[in-house]
Amino acid sequence: MRFSPEHVFERGIVGAGGAGFPTHVKMRAQAECFILNAAECEPLLHKDKELLAHYGDVVLEGMNRARAMIGAKRCVIGIKEKYVEVIAQLERNLPPGFEIARLRDTYPAGDEFLLVYDVTKRVIPPGGLPLNVGCVVNNVETMYNLGSDGPVTKKFLTVTGAVKQPVTLCVPLGTPIRDLIAAAGGATIEPFAVLLNGVMMGRLCEDLETPVTKTTGGVYVLPRNHFLVRRYSLTTKEINRIGRSACDQCSFCTEMCPRYLLGHPIEPHKAMRALGFTMDKAPLIVGTTYCCECNICTMIACPEDLDPRNVCVQDKALVKQMGLKWEGHNRPVEPHPMYEARRTPTKRLMVKLGLTQFVNEGPLVAKPLEVEKVRIPLKQHVGVGAEATVTVGERVRCGQMIGRIPEGQLGAQVHASIDGTVTHISDIIEITR
């Protein structure tokens, strides 16, 4: 069967490790190089490595289908060099035209701007896309979904931190976070808090009934008094007040910023300086448009324990609201001479974040998790939400379409993840087995 972007759209495939950008859009492009993002640089997460170890053939098939659609001559798997066994296994099965790029064990190696540069030595322009330098990038689970048969109905993710047995699970979309923690043997501490998707770029989970979506990549169980929980609990008002009073303009946040080191005009220390301005601060914040929100500035660089990342996030919205534009788009972009030397080693990151107390493993549980009820959001992706195509009381089968994107809109179709009866419809569709 020859795959087309329409097939990708109907299967509901989106980027499984980020914001959920609909994959069919990327598959309509033409590019010289396809890059598989297997860096998985958030500490304690293992699901991409486990997918490659157990389902490498499916991922490679997905890459083959992607290569055919975009016309790529070169296919590269970007994976950390420390995964020696997985790399050896992949090398035995690589199709012609495929290669492996061994990456250093640093954070954020999975940022696609850094990944493209590390693989090709081409710098994506500020505000640009990999396509601007002839590349398309997708992550491991997205290619697993493309290489599989049928629509997206399940999610792979790692449950880690203060649990009895850190594991990587395969679960139906819509599974509550509470069930994932139970499947890992339960929390080993009380009271506990939960971070979703990452300790660097994740968010607090306030409700354990929160459902798994197509972009959920990890569940971290942490002590309620852990440094990271306190950090993610700060309000915007607190972040700005502390930053305004304590920032001494050392500029370490800028000097360690991965995008700044790539040559982009992002300078977090200027955003911190702008907190104290009541006059025109536009020249100080316009560069925040290019912040990738990796959190190196906050979690690693700042000696005062301030939060430049969230200040930059606020300013990005303000820059858009003010209609500001960076004026240097015609200037050449060159990586900083210290680009390699200032990369943050994952081991150092683990120590700084207080994560070395947790077991750093997450073996894949072979049997998919079975649940009695799922709550599937109609919007799990960039673009508009899907519109329900089923009614309360209707019997549905796993893989059946239950939400369709309006004609001509950006989005992804939504499918039932278990057999059962539709018991509720709002912005989510609840199915009871």
Secondary structure, 3 states (H helix, E strand, C coil): CCCCHHHHHHCCCECCCCCCCEHHHHCCCCCCEEEEEECCCCCCCCHHHHHHHHHHHHHHHHHHHHHHHHCCCEEEEEEECCCHHHHHHHHCCCCCCEEEEEECCEECCCCHHHHHHHHHCCCCCCCCCHHHHCEEEEEHHHHHHHHCCCCCCEEEEEEEECECCCEEEEEECCCEHHHHHHHCCCECCCCEEEEECCCCCCEECCCCCCECCCCCCEEEEEECCCHHHHHHHCCHHHHHHHHHHHCCCCCHHHHCCHHHHCCCCCCHHHHHHHCCCCCCCHHHHHHHHHCCCCCHHHHHHCCCCCCHHHHHHHHHHHHHHHCCCCCCCCCCCCCCCCCCCCCEEHHHHHHHCCCCCCCCCCCECCCCCCCCEEEEECCCCCCCCCEECCCCCCEECCCCEEEECCCCCCCCCEECCCCEEEEEECCEEEEEC
